[in-house]
């Protein structure tokens, strides 16, 4: 769930989709989801703050993409066209 959804703010589906792509990419590269908590409240706080850890095995380029996809400010989040322009892709 993207931070803007957790905060119950209005949202743009394209931005939420890019967040979801970041979550899926993270899970594919790390084998776990980026945000986990002991309670729903703790989970939502981590999502809103963008608190996650990356494995040292993830390449520098992949880390850069993930940080842009998992950007908590939806206006700064990577757009699909920008992702497709990435050399990593």
N, C-alpha and C positions, 0 to 999 in steps of 0.2 A: 504494500500500500504506500503510495507516494506521500511525502510530507504534507502536501496541500490537502490531501484527502483526510489524513489523520487530524489535521487542524480544522477540518470541516469548512474549508474555504472554497470559493468557486475555483474551478480548474478547467484547463484546456486539455482535452483528451490526448492530443499529440505529445504534450509534455509528460503526461502520466505514462503514456506508452513508452517513451524513452527511458523513464525511470524503471519501468518493468523490464525493459530490455537490459538495463544495467544490473538488475537483480538476477536475471537469468544468466547473463554472462558471468557474473561473479560466481554463481552456483556452479556453472560449468567449469570454471577455472580453479575453484577452491574446494568443490565437493560439499559445501555447506552454504546455507543462506547467509547474506551479509549481516542481517539484523536478527538477534535473538535476545529474549529477555525472560526472566523468571516469572513475570506477570505481563499482562497486556499493557499496563501502564508503563512498565520499564521498556517494553518493546517499542511502544509509540514514542517514548522519549528518545531512544536511540535513533529511530527513523528521523524524527524531527531535527535532531542534532547532526545527523549523518555520521554517527559513530560506527565504524566498521574497521576491521583489520584485514590486511591482505597477506597472503602467503609470500614468503621470500622467493618462491618458485615462479611467481607471476612476473612476466617481462615488464620492463620499464614502460614500453609502449602500451601494453594492456592496462597497466596501472593508471596511465594518463587518461585512457579512454574511460575506464571505470570511474575515475574521479569526476569526469565531466558528465557522465550519465547519472551518477548518484549525487549530483549537485542538489542541495536542498532548496535552493532558490530556482524555481522553475524557469524564470526569465533568463538565467545564466546556463541552464542545462543544455547539453549538446543536442543539436537538431539532427534529424535523419540525414539531411544533405551533407552536413559537416562530418558525420560519421562515415558516410560513403567516400568522402574525400581523404579519409585517414589512410596513410600507408600501411598501417597494421591490418586493415580490412582487406 
